[in-house]
């Protein structure tokens, strides 16, 4: 049977002079879009008009065509052409390709053109950008042509470079855009596909899990080893850096661990050669030394290089200016930018003055050594002037042990012929006069007698010191300082032992913690204020004001604290006292900078402990996110979940404190909306999709 439906007849196309076109009020698009008319005009100027205007003839009252056409669909294109005419870049009589509509409703034409338009799939955008790149266009040129930031172009090109197999999964809606973005961390297609296959058998397919698996064998660029060598040097040596264009990655991940370690070793060795030229007996090199590695070694005092020329005048002037500005703006809530910058400049210059080099006696250098390592910020940590006990000179060691460091003869060896010994102790009784040998002159008192006499003096001094708290405080401070800042310096009569406990079990990164840095900086500051010769220490302490003495005392006492729990050395009473100290000073380990990581806790406990930590800090919903994972993965994800939560394991909690649990929160479902860089919010704040859509034939 023949088809009786009438055949479809398309509207006619016609080139109409622009000055014969007017904008219709029937256009349904009333809300202004983010792309500017100016950008669209530039796009048309570069590529000409890619889509015809839909127009209708304007008729007079009698229904006769006037030769003028209104534009109900394509208003933005009309305005862009109008702008080009005003800019004298296009003639007002320029012919414009139009589709002339006569039947139907004008508003319906406008609505249909916008509703029936299918948006371009993001994958088509990625591949289109890649095609332009393959055609020889650079990222900057592509960005300029489509009015987007170069960073957006880099992101889309990065997405287009993901494994074709994964792009097919994304095209078939088997993978979300956020997951695809996570795979851009690496360019290794085989590794991308391997991780995706592993995720197919895993419950957790979150983007962060993908990134973690792709970077688990790499080293962050923020690692102190990478900072020490420099990422640029690593890349010059052939190293590959994985970068994430969609997340904050702190500089990316260094993929070749072996290469990085080699570069670190080579740089440390080169620095050691330069230091060795100074004449030191030994140099020990390590990426990180255990905390307390200098215990038992004497450190040379050295002499700070004196100011040269007018440096002292400059230093005093800077210090005076700094004090003046601080006093002038002490009450200001916020410093003016000029003043703030000036204070920073002064601080930098003063720091350079304060960090003048220290020189040592060549004889001391010949028997002392240096520790060379990497500090927490990736710089060189050079600790010069440590003398091992076996390298001490015998004469100096013996003199120090006897309390004779000034080279004078011991008091017991001195003779004085003007003094007559009246009594020589023998078993605590006076010896007969006949037994006193006067023909040989006055001899030293017997050791036993001296012991008994000084016993009386000791007892009397104990009583006197007990009645003079101020002097007693200084005496204890003096003893603590001798043991904290000097080695082999028994210049005190107090039998007080100040032990700085060595840590039998080194926690990872202990020397780089906030507390360790604060103790080290404070110790170095006090060391600069104390005399080189311990014999002069008492006079210096007497000259200090009370606040300085108390602060120094607190520092020395702090060095003796030991609340480390060791299974082979149980000290319940000492540990209990440590708990009292914690309460007294209000110690909060979160404020002190401790946070749970894989290295310091999560990787060292059972899965049950890991889940308990997450449950206590984040609630049961967060626990369910990781309870199915293997322990290594669980520990890593727990570190991420606990970051910033303030959770502490039991040994670090304040006495009697209970862990706080956050209310259970619903886990956010996958959001299908495009991210900002695809949804129209580029770095410059302008639309990023519509120019691209226009290039592919849609308005």
VOGU-3710 file (C-alpha; in Angstrom, 3 decimals, decimal comma):
1> xxxxxxxxxx> 0,000/0,000/0,000  1,417/3,394/-0,963  2,386/5,900/1,721  -0,159/8,747/1,648  1,691/11,011/4,154  2,820/14,275/2,539  6,527/14,604/2,006  8,472/16,891/4,394  9,330/20,279/2,919  12,159/22,178/4,600
11> xxxxxxxxxx> 12,142/25,901/5,102  13,992/27,870/2,471  17,456/29,299/3,053  18,286/32,816/2,049  21,180/35,244/2,391  19,726/38,413/3,874  21,633/41,709/4,365  22,272/42,310/8,057  20,583/45,734/7,960  17,340/43,979/7,007
21> xxxxxxxxxx> 17,329/41,957/10,262  15,839/42,990/13,602  15,787/41,158/16,934  12,437/39,570/17,747  10,769/39,819/21,139  9,651/36,210/20,718  13,067/34,811/21,714  12,524/32,643/24,809  16,098/33,081/26,049  15,756/35,876/28,611
31> xxxxxxxxxx> 18,392/34,911/31,144  21,840/36,132/30,224  24,429/33,353/29,796  27,940/33,564/31,149  29,719/33,809/27,795  29,981/37,425/26,677  28,705/38,712/23,352  32,208/40,044/22,751  33,743/36,583/22,947  31,119/35,179/20,588
41> xxxxxxxxxx> 31,807/38,060/18,168  35,515/37,230/18,211  34,696/33,593/17,571  32,544/34,523/14,556  35,248/36,872/13,286  37,753/34,005/13,375  35,539/31,197/11,983  32,621/33,123/10,420  29,069/32,173/11,308  28,758/28,394/11,777
51> xxxxxxxxxx> 24,985/28,270/12,325  22,295/30,101/10,347  19,804/32,445/11,955  16,143/31,466/12,110  14,075/34,419/10,823  10,484/35,323/9,951  9,352/38,017/7,519  7,794/41,132/9,054  4,457/42,034/7,447  2,540/45,303/7,498
61> xxxxxxxxxx> -1,036/45,721/8,612  -2,250/44,421/5,298  -0,166/41,252/5,569  2,361/42,328/2,920  6,040/41,567/3,497  8,064/44,695/4,317  11,474/43,280/3,383  12,492/43,244/7,045  13,006/39,971/8,933  12,839/39,407/12,683
71> xxxxxxxxxx> 15,120/36,934/14,475  13,264/34,844/17,096  16,003/32,151/17,337  19,681/33,085/17,363  19,521/36,315/19,314  23,036/35,996/20,733  24,469/35,449/17,271  22,533/38,521/16,062  23,969/40,669/18,854  27,478/39,410/18,118
81> xxxxxxxxxx> 27,063/40,363/14,419  25,666/43,715/15,514  28,787/44,302/17,621  31,039/43,514/14,642  29,104/46,087/12,575  29,485/48,759/15,283  33,222/47,985/15,425  33,403/48,590/11,612  34,732/45,038/11,215  31,695/43,953/9,155
91> xxxxxxxxxx> 29,595/45,885/6,661  26,006/46,490/7,673  24,910/45,162/4,293  26,839/41,905/4,782  24,709/38,929/3,738  23,792/36,641/6,619  22,723/33,010/6,004  19,215/32,586/7,354  16,490/29,931/7,444  13,202/31,655/6,653
101> xxxxxxxxxx> 10,216/30,347/8,617  6,676/31,368/7,767  4,363/28,875/9,478  4,030/28,046/13,150  4,698/30,221/16,201  7,882/32,303/16,606  8,250/31,429/20,300  8,009/27,759/19,435  10,906/28,122/16,970  13,056/29,722/19,648
111> xxxxxxxxxx> 12,157/27,120/22,239  12,719/24,175/19,908  16,153/25,390/18,816  17,350/25,486/22,435  15,516/22,447/23,828  16,247/20,074/20,974  19,951/20,878/21,009  21,972/17,993/22,504  24,939/19,134/24,591  28,333/17,860/23,558
121> xxxxxxxxxx> 29,591/14,921/25,596  32,685/15,917/27,635  34,682/13,104/26,043  34,023/14,626/22,626  35,382/17,904/23,958  38,548/16,205/25,245  39,141/14,459/21,944  38,430/17,615/19,952  41,060/19,492/21,927  43,466/16,625/21,322
131> xxxxxxxxxx> 42,755/16,819/17,575  43,598/20,517/17,598  46,786/19,775/19,515  47,735/17,083/16,981  47,126/19,603/14,210  49,924/21,720/15,617  48,103/24,209/17,829  49,711/24,950/21,173  47,882/25,072/24,478  48,017/28,866/24,636
141> xxxxxxxxxx> 46,639/29,213/21,112  43,815/26,743/21,768  42,947/28,612/24,951  42,859/31,928/23,097  40,636/30,547/20,341  38,038/29,227/22,775  38,346/31,955/25,417  39,389/29,649/28,245  42,391/29,598/30,542  45,435/27,564/29,438
151> xxxxxxxxxx> 44,973/25,450/32,562  41,573/24,305/31,308  43,136/23,228/28,013  45,813/21,273/29,889  43,125/19,545/31,944  41,123/18,481/28,908  44,215/17,293/27,060  45,207/15,318/30,154  41,803/13,647/30,214  42,067/12,819/26,511
161> xxxxxxxxxx> 45,436/11,137/27,212  43,959/8,518/29,567  43,997/4,901/28,375  41,573/4,444/25,429  40,060/1,460/27,222  39,141/3,650/30,185  37,824/6,391/27,911  35,503/3,807/26,385  34,312/2,865/29,892  33,613/6,537/30,565
171> xxxxxxxxxx> 31,749/6,904/27,263  29,575/3,900/28,231  28,814/5,488/31,631  30,717/2,722/33,450  32,990/5,324/35,021  32,283/8,779/36,426  34,106/11,888/35,315  35,630/12,236/38,796  37,083/8,734/38,525  38,461/9,501/35,060
181> xxxxxxxxxx> 40,087/12,654/36,428  41,818/10,587/39,108  43,472/8,399/36,458  45,243/11,407/34,937  47,785/11,302/37,764  49,916/8,914/35,680  50,484/8,545/31,940  51,121/4,807/32,253  48,157/3,233/30,443  49,025/-0,267/31,646
191> xxxxxxxxxx> 49,046/0,906/35,268  45,772/2,779/34,781  44,100/-0,325/33,411  45,587/-2,503/36,166  44,163/-0,238/38,876  40,756/-0,114/37,181  40,605/-3,898/37,029  41,550/-4,080/40,708  38,819/-1,579/41,556  36,275/-3,755/39,776
201> xxxxxxxxxx> 36,722/-6,269/42,601  36,789/-3,615/45,319  34,004/-1,933/47,215  35,790/1,407/47,312  35,952/3,047/43,875  36,264/6,599/45,168  38,597/8,925/43,197  40,926/9,306/46,199  41,365/5,503/46,273  42,355/5,558/42,609
211> xxxxxxxxxx> 44,889/8,330/43,175  46,309/6,524/46,193  46,844/3,281/44,295  48,443/5,068/41,354  50,902/6,888/43,631  51,522/4,326/46,378  55,107/3,581/45,254  55,961/7,221/44,494  57,356/9,954/46,754  55,578/13,255/47,227
221> xxxxxxxxxx> 57,385/16,342/45,989  56,901/17,772/49,489  59,081/14,990/50,958  62,283/16,396/52,441  64,408/14,233/50,147  62,721/15,724/47,087  63,040/19,217/48,543  66,722/18,616/49,274  67,575/17,512/45,739  65,079/19,712/43,922
231> xxxxxxxxxx> 62,360/18,461/41,582  64,008/20,236/38,636  67,286/18,382/39,239  65,391/15,108/39,521  63,607/15,717/36,217  66,858/16,748/34,515  68,329/13,409/35,599  65,487/11,636/33,814  63,044/11,271/36,682  59,317/11,310/36,038
241> xxxxxxxxxx> 56,950/13,447/38,106  53,281/12,491/38,275  51,057/15,517/38,642  47,358/15,929/39,349  45,799/18,820/37,436  42,493/18,439/39,273  43,549/18,311/42,936  46,081/20,000/45,191  49,046/17,664/44,856  51,816/19,671/46,601
251> xxxxxxxxxx> 53,983/19,512/43,511  53,160/15,960/42,445  54,828/12,604/43,057  58,336/11,505/42,119  58,003/8,122/40,478  61,647/6,901/40,467  62,524/6,285/44,115  65,897/4,701/43,324  66,964/7,717/41,261  65,916/10,119/44,006
261> xxxxxxxxxx> 67,859/8,180/46,653  70,941/8,209/44,417  70,685/11,960/43,895  70,277/12,485/47,654  73,361/10,385/48,391  75,415/12,204/45,771  74,451/15,639/47,049  75,133/14,706/50,682  78,515/13,274/49,652  79,384/16,483/47,764
271> xxxxxxxxxx> 78,481/18,615/50,783  80,485/16,279/53,023  83,557/16,758/50,807  83,263/20,522/51,187  82,943/20,215/54,963  85,780/17,691/55,162  88,084/20,304/53,628  87,684/22,272/56,867  89,825/19,617/58,586  87,309/17,714/60,714
281> xxxxxxxxxx> 88,393/14,273/61,916  85,161/12,554/60,921  81,853/13,217/59,180  78,760/11,081/59,601  76,125/11,264/56,857  72,486/10,185/56,997  69,164/11,320/55,619  67,967/11,476/59,206  69,783/10,784/62,478  67,866/9,421/65,469
291> xxxxxxxxxx> 66,790/11,982/68,022  69,418/12,404/70,741  72,269/11,095/68,568  74,677/13,632/70,072  74,172/12,418/73,645  77,462/11,688/75,395  79,463/13,860/73,015  81,043/17,145/73,947  80,282/20,004/71,621  82,913/22,590/70,924
301> xxxxxxxxxx> 81,855/26,104/71,775  83,676/27,885/68,962  83,760/31,624/68,420  81,190/33,529/66,405  82,850/35,651/63,749  82,961/39,240/64,979  81,262/42,086/63,151  83,419/43,541/60,400  83,696/47,215/59,541  80,400/49,038/59,991
311> xxxxxxxxxx> 78,362/45,864/60,552  77,862/46,593/64,253  76,567/50,070/63,434  74,203/48,623/60,856  73,012/45,926/63,273  72,298/48,467/66,027  70,445/50,728/63,599  68,252/47,870/62,368  67,515/46,722/65,906  66,564/50,280/66,934
321> xxxxxxxxxx> 64,313/50,715/63,891  62,636/47,370/64,537  61,978/48,190/68,209  60,634/51,623/67,250  58,193/50,236/64,678  57,023/47,512/67,052  56,362/50,042/69,795  54,618/52,444/67,397  52,212/49,810/66,068  51,860/47,721/69,234
331> xxxxxxxxxx> 48,169/48,619/69,599  47,285/48,353/65,906  44,915/45,521/64,990  46,556/45,119/61,591  49,882/46,425/60,343  49,940/48,541/57,167  51,413/46,608/54,260  54,417/48,935/54,004  55,246/48,530/57,689  54,707/44,770/57,603
341> xxxxxxxxxx> 57,043/44,415/54,623  59,656/46,602/56,304  59,559/44,511/59,480  60,043/41,356/57,412  63,037/42,944/55,666  64,587/43,940/58,975  64,012/40,480/60,467  65,683/38,851/57,470  68,727/41,117/57,713  69,006/40,706/61,497
351> xxxxxxxxxx> 68,770/36,933/61,095  71,703/37,059/58,695  73,710/38,956/61,309  72,732/36,501/64,061  73,677/33,498/61,939  77,271/34,532/61,393  79,660/31,590/60,973  81,395/30,015/63,955  85,149/29,379/63,878  86,919/26,685/65,852
361> xxxxxxxxxx> 90,474/26,142/67,009  92,352/23,989/64,451  93,487/21,660/67,241  89,864/21,093/68,251  88,785/20,539/64,644  91,418/17,817/64,284  89,754/15,683/66,992  86,096/16,610/66,462  83,531/15,724/63,837  80,360/16,730/62,017
371> xxxxxxxxxx> 76,887/15,252/61,555  75,397/15,969/58,117  71,742/15,197/57,397  68,554/16,691/55,921  66,270/18,846/58,027  62,491/18,715/57,906  62,292/21,539/55,345  64,627/19,843/52,890  67,731/21,863/53,726  71,121/20,707/54,944
381> xxxxxxxxxx> 71,425/20,134/58,679  75,113/20,567/59,569  76,038/19,947/63,210  79,712/20,816/63,647  82,101/20,365/66,529  81,260/17,141/68,385  84,046/15,340/70,242  83,736/11,643/70,997  84,944/10,431/74,418  87,761/8,412/72,845
391> xxxxxxxxxx> 89,033/11,521/71,059  89,372/13,605/74,199  92,973/14,493/75,053  94,112/12,529/78,156  95,449/15,610/79,915  92,279/17,561/79,457  90,085/14,656/80,541  92,057/14,078/83,735  92,094/17,766/84,597  88,365/18,068/84,048
401> xxxxxxxxxx> 87,697/14,998/86,145  89,705/16,537/89,010  87,964/19,864/88,670  91,247/21,471/87,614  90,725/23,128/84,280  92,813/26,242/84,837  96,197/24,487/84,989  96,777/25,354/88,670  98,223/22,912/91,202  95,692/21,107/93,431
411> xxxxxxxxxx> 95,165/22,719/96,808  96,343/19,567/98,577  99,795/19,976/96,985  100,337/23,503/98,251  102,546/24,122/101,251  102,482/27,036/103,611  105,331/27,238/106,177  103,530/29,979/108,074  100,783/27,683/109,246  101,406/25,179/112,053
421> xxxxxxxxxx> 99,349/21,987/112,295  98,086/21,665/115,815  96,191/18,430/115,519  96,472/15,470/113,187  93,439/13,203/113,272  94,050/9,576/114,128  90,937/7,500/114,436  89,005/10,569/115,436  91,207/11,335/118,505  93,986/13,833/119,067
431> xxxxxxxxxx> 97,441/12,354/118,751  100,017/12,895/121,493  102,238/15,928/121,062  105,280/13,693/120,912  104,013/12,152/117,720  103,938/15,504/115,917  106,964/15,650/113,694  107,942/19,307/113,738  111,453/18,889/112,450  110,162/18,307/108,937
441> xxxxxxxxxx> 108,000/21,438/108,995  104,229/21,676/108,587  102,824/18,855/106,474  99,384/18,619/104,795  96,491/17,594/106,968  95,630/13,939/107,012  92,930/12,902/104,579  90,729/11,564/107,360  90,856/14,864/109,219  90,042/16,861/106,109
451> xxxxxxxxxx> 87,082/14,561/105,475  85,724/15,065/108,973  86,188/18,813/108,920  84,505/19,223/105,556  81,658/17,038/106,773  80,933/19,723/109,343  81,138/22,374/106,620  78,833/20,408/104,369  76,200/20,047/107,043  76,409/23,723/107,924
461> xxxxxxxxxx> 76,180/24,688/104,229  73,102/22,502/103,806  71,413/24,321/106,648  72,466/27,748/105,390  71,362/27,009/101,825  68,008/25,754/103,079  67,462/29,178/104,604  68,425/31,005/101,387  65,953/29,876/98,663  67,290/32,340/96,106
471> xxxxxxxxxx> 70,845/31,049/96,269  69,601/27,459/96,425  67,680/28,013/93,195  70,764/29,396/91,443  72,879/26,513/92,768  70,500/23,935/91,299  70,285/25,914/88,060  74,081/26,020/87,946  74,281/22,234/88,348  71,644/21,648/85,687
481> xxxxxxxxxx> 73,360/23,980/83,232  76,719/22,286/83,723  75,235/18,939/82,780  72,996/20,289/80,010  75,445/22,568/78,206  78,918/21,320/79,134  80,606/17,940/78,929  83,022/16,686/81,607  82,543/19,818/83,731  82,129/18,831/87,424
491> xxxxxxxxxx> 82,105/22,428/88,657  79,348/21,946/91,234  79,204/20,631/94,773  75,577/19,551/94,414  75,066/15,858/93,915  72,305/16,357/91,397  72,240/14,256/88,281  70,436/15,718/85,290  70,015/12,950/82,764  68,739/13,698/79,287
501> xxxxxxxxxx> 66,991/10,474/78,426  67,923/8,771/75,180  65,030/7,248/73,297  65,551/3,515/73,002  62,880/3,276/70,287  63,072/6,015/67,683  59,735/7,152/66,290  59,851/8,074/62,569  60,581/11,759/62,029  61,016/12,438/65,747
511> xxxxxxxxxx> 63,817/14,960/65,172  61,641/16,953/62,752  58,620/17,353/65,028  57,502/20,760/66,231  58,524/19,927/69,795  62,009/18,742/68,789  62,624/21,890/66,756  61,435/24,113/69,602  63,697/22,376/72,141  66,682/22,535/69,798
521> xxxxxxxxxx> 66,170/26,210/68,988  65,725/27,140/72,644  68,803/25,152/73,642  70,930/26,853/70,987  69,669/30,268/72,086  70,659/29,647/75,711  74,000/28,172/74,656  74,846/31,461/72,954  74,190/33,351/76,204  76,296/31,093/78,446
531> xxxxxxxxxx> 80,104/31,368/78,738  82,465/29,045/76,922  84,338/28,274/80,128  82,148/26,490/82,714  84,244/28,086/85,469  82,572/31,399/84,593  79,039/30,007/84,576  78,226/30,974/88,180  79,045/34,633/87,614  76,915/34,718/84,462
541> xxxxxxxxxx> 73,947/33,157/86,240  74,266/35,629/89,077  74,089/38,442/86,534  70,874/37,131/84,949  67,562/38,636/86,025  65,035/36,429/87,773  62,915/35,847/84,651  65,927/34,653/82,681  66,954/32,299/85,472  63,470/30,821/85,715
551> xxxxxxxxxx> 63,207/30,292/81,959  66,642/28,683/81,813  65,784/26,528/84,819  62,570/25,350/83,152  64,487/24,489/79,991  67,074/22,439/81,876  64,416/20,637/83,902  62,503/19,884/80,713  65,558/18,136/79,261  65,483/15,620/82,114
561> xxxxxxxxxx> 61,866/14,497/81,669  61,403/10,845/80,783  57,908/9,376/80,543  58,841/6,756/77,942  57,210/3,436/78,808  59,546/0,509/78,191  58,573/-3,118/78,829  62,006/-3,930/80,301  62,098/-0,869/82,557  58,816/-0,423/84,346
571> xxxxxxxxxx> 58,603/2,719/86,460  54,993/3,034/87,574  55,667/5,773/90,118  57,702/7,836/87,648  55,035/7,425/84,954  52,355/8,483/87,431  54,370/11,583/88,222  54,618/12,272/84,484  50,841/12,171/84,293  50,683/14,795/87,036
581> xxxxxxxxxx> 53,102/16,972/85,073  50,944/16,590/81,950  47,958/17,854/83,896  49,945/20,665/85,510  51,228/22,110/82,224  48,016/21,358/80,308  49,777/19,336/77,620  47,657/18,668/74,522  49,352/16,422/71,972  47,088/17,703/69,197
591> xxxxxxxxxx> 48,265/21,247/69,840  51,810/19,905/70,061  51,458/18,781/66,445  50,931/15,020/66,681  48,535/13,400/64,215  48,002/9,730/63,407  49,812/8,502/60,288  50,608/5,140/58,772  54,198/5,404/60,019  53,617/6,505/63,604
601> xxxxxxxxxx> 50,496/4,521/64,522  48,007/3,204/61,959  50,454/0,924/60,202  51,630/-0,493/63,532  48,316/-1,700/64,979  45,699/-4,276/64,074  42,759/-3,661/61,760  40,450/-3,640/64,764  42,462/-0,786/66,281  42,357/1,161/63,025
611> xxxxxxxxxx> 38,589/0,809/62,796  38,240/1,756/66,451  40,202/4,977/65,815  38,040/5,945/62,829  34,861/5,057/64,695  35,851/7,172/67,706  36,781/10,166/65,546  34,292/10,025/62,675  31,487/7,679/63,609  30,219/4,372/62,283
621> xxxxxxxxxx> 29,419/5,654/58,767  33,082/6,501/58,142  34,153/3,118/59,500  32,004/1,335/56,937  33,913/3,063/54,151  37,106/1,153/54,968  36,154/-1,948/56,958  36,407/-4,170/53,851  39,940/-3,089/52,884  43,184/-4,917/53,415
631> xxxxxxxxxx> 45,262/-3,586/56,280  47,778/-1,473/54,242  44,953/0,183/52,328  42,869/0,542/55,463  45,727/2,295/57,278  46,230/4,768/54,429  42,554/5,604/54,159  42,272/5,922/57,930  45,122/8,447/57,876  43,146/10,511/55,384
641> xxxxxxxxxx> 39,925/10,265/57,381  41,593/11,125/60,683  43,533/14,104/59,333  42,435/17,168/61,275  40,027/15,213/63,483  42,136/15,673/66,630  42,007/11,989/67,500  44,678/10,604/69,844  45,556/7,042/70,854  45,152/6,240/74,527
651> xxxxxxxxxx> 48,811/6,773/75,576  48,665/10,348/74,266  45,283/11,415/75,623  44,926/13,755/78,579  44,433/11,845/81,811  40,834/10,684/82,127  39,812/12,060/78,719  37,425/10,121/76,512  37,583/10,227/72,711  35,046/12,516/71,100
661> xxxxxxxxxx> 32,874/10,984/68,388  31,466/13,089/65,562  27,796/12,550/64,704  27,312/9,990/61,957  27,114/11,633/58,569  25,607/10,362/55,371  28,185/9,483/52,766  27,711/11,718/49,768  26,577/9,885/46,666  28,245/10,325/43,305
671> xxxxxxxxxx> 27,333/13,645/41,758  26,810/13,394/38,042  27,083/17,142/37,409  30,195/18,307/35,655  32,976/19,851/37,762  33,633/23,574/37,671  36,173/23,464/34,870  33,594/21,814/32,564  30,446/23,444/33,921  31,375/26,944/32,899
681> xxxxxxxxxx> 33,622/28,341/35,654  37,129/28,715/34,353  40,042/30,363/36,058  39,168/33,662/34,406  35,538/33,501/35,492  34,150/33,245/31,949  32,198/30,439/30,371  34,310/27,584/29,052  31,765/25,397/27,256  29,621/27,568/25,049
691> xxxxxxxxx> 32,402/28,740/22,701  33,387/25,074/22,304  29,753/24,117/21,678  29,484/26,901/19,138  32,544/25,507/17,358  30,812/22,135/17,085  27,665/23,630/15,563  25,469/24,357/18,588  24,590/27,790/19,912
//
